[in-house]
Amino acid sequence: MFTRRRARIVLEVLFNFVLPWVSYRLAKPYFGEVHAIMASAVPPIVWSLAEFARLRRADAISLLVLGGIALSLLGFAFGGSPKLLLMRESLVTGLIGLLFIASAAIGKPLVYVLARASLSRRSAADRAAFEAEGEKPGFRRVLTVVTLVWGFGLLAETCLRAVLLVTLPVGRFLIVSPIVGYATIGLLILWAFLYGRHAADTAAP
């Protein structure tokens, strides 16, 4: 199992870090910068589709990547600039961040909605237990805080990628950008875990 896990990590790094950069470098001399950027999107698409076929579901990162690539294709169809195409994942990330913040503002934190949907795929009992817990003000407050932090965290990532896009050459941006994305998601997951555990310990009698 450990060997398979290591192999999956190697493949994920290959398809999301190495191959996009290689595709860009190989395609640029022959097809120009815009088409080279589009070529760099092919390996992440292949990886996301393969993961979906394997798991029969799409994880959050895959959805961000595919959503960003869809925006890239739309931008390319309407004559999008190279800089705009490179912001594909960040545009989706920023939009999701705004949705998180808006959902918390109207009292329907998106983290609660997503968690309930995930539990619904397990069993009706799990969903019922979660909904009962969700009626407690303290639990709802924790989910609202988590939703807000995720929203502002995703917006901060969008701003950081915009700065990197202006300051870095395209080839280097293709390497650094996914690192920023993975690091942001990893830090947000770690923070949510630690905050949730702290909240549970505080609420315990």
Secondary structure, 3 states (H helix, E strand, C coil): CHHHHHHHHHHHHHHHHHHHHHHHHHHHHHHCHHHHHHHHCHHHHHHHHHHHHHHCCCCHHHHHHHHHHHHHHHHHHCCCCHHHHHCHHHHHHHHHHHHHHHHHHCCCCHHHHHHHHHHHCCCHHHHHHHHHHHCCHHHHHHHHHHHHHHHHHHHHHHHHHHHHHHHCCHHHHHHHHHHHHHHHHHHHHHHHHHHHHHHHHHHCC
